[in-house]
């Protein structure tokens, strides 16, 4: 699953890049659309975000826009801090602790693909 939902603006983000900063720390860089740049123009690095983690069944969903609010699409909601937002290059970075399948966000980040 290469997509993630940010709460307040209910926006679907797509993974651009995944980098292991250490063996237990993953930085995910998300692409931002022009609409997202406009929606998040007041967001700054250090802002907290509510992130909805997709369920495993969501990985097989072809129509995210139609299905994202269906029951069973999301596994969990977690709070994360924006590490970097670059409105010019249209990217948003969030760091995840990698501790295996012990948590839904960790599992998602470890399996995310760009």
N, C-alpha and C positions, 0 to 999 in steps of 0.2 A: 504494500500500500504506500503510495508516494504522495498522499494528500493528507492534510490535517486541517481542522477547523479552529479558527480563533473566535471567541465568544462575542464580545460586545457588538461588533459589526457583522457577526455571523458570516464570516468570509472564509472561503475554501482556499487553502494555500497548497502549492505544489512544490515538492522538494527539487531544489536546483543542485545542491551538493551536500555531501555528508563527509565530515572530516573527523577522524579520531584524534582528539587533542592529546589524550593519553589512552591507555588500554581500557580505562573506565570512564572516559569523558568524551561525549560525542557532540560536535557542533553541527546542527542542521541549518543550512542556508535555504530559505524559501524564495521562490520567484514571487514578485508582486506585479499585478496588472496595473494599468493606468487607473482603474477604478479604485483599487486597493491603495495606491499611492495617495489618491485624493482622500479616501476614508481615514487613512492613518497619518495624515500630514502633521498632526499634533502629537503623535506618539514619539517618545524619546527612548534612547537606550536606558535601561533600568526600569522601564514600565513593566508592571505585572500584567499577565494575560491569562485568561481562562482558556485552556486548550482542551478540545474534545478529541479523545483518542479513538480512532475507528476500530470496530470489532474485526475479527478475522473474517467473518462473512462479508464484511464491506469490501474486502480485498477483491472479491469476485464481482462486484457491482460495476456495471458499465456506465450507468447513468447517475453520477453523483448528485447532480443538481436536483433530480427528481426524488432521490432516495435519502438524502442526508438527514432529514428529520423523521424518517421512519423509525419505529421502535426496533431495536436490535442493531441499528447502524453504529451506534457509539458504545464503546466498552466502558469508558470512564472519562471524568473531567479532572484535570489537574491545573495547578497554577504554576506558571513559569515566568521568568524574567527575560525581557528582550535584551539580548547581549549587544545587538547592533541593528539599527535600521538605517538603510541607505536609500533615500527617496530618489536620488539621481540614478543610481544603478538598479533600482527597483528590487532590493533584497531585504530580507528580514532574517536575523540569526537568533536561534535559541539553542542553549546548551542542555544536554540531557546526561544524567548519570547512567552509565551502562552497568547494570547489575543483573544481566541475564533476563530470564523469563519471570523473575520475581515480582515485576510490576508491569502494568500495561504500557506505560510510557517508555520504559526502558526497552521492553520487547519491541515496541513499534519502532523506536529510534534505531535499534540494532538491525532491524530488518528493512528499514526505509531505503528506497532506491531512487536515484536521480534519473 
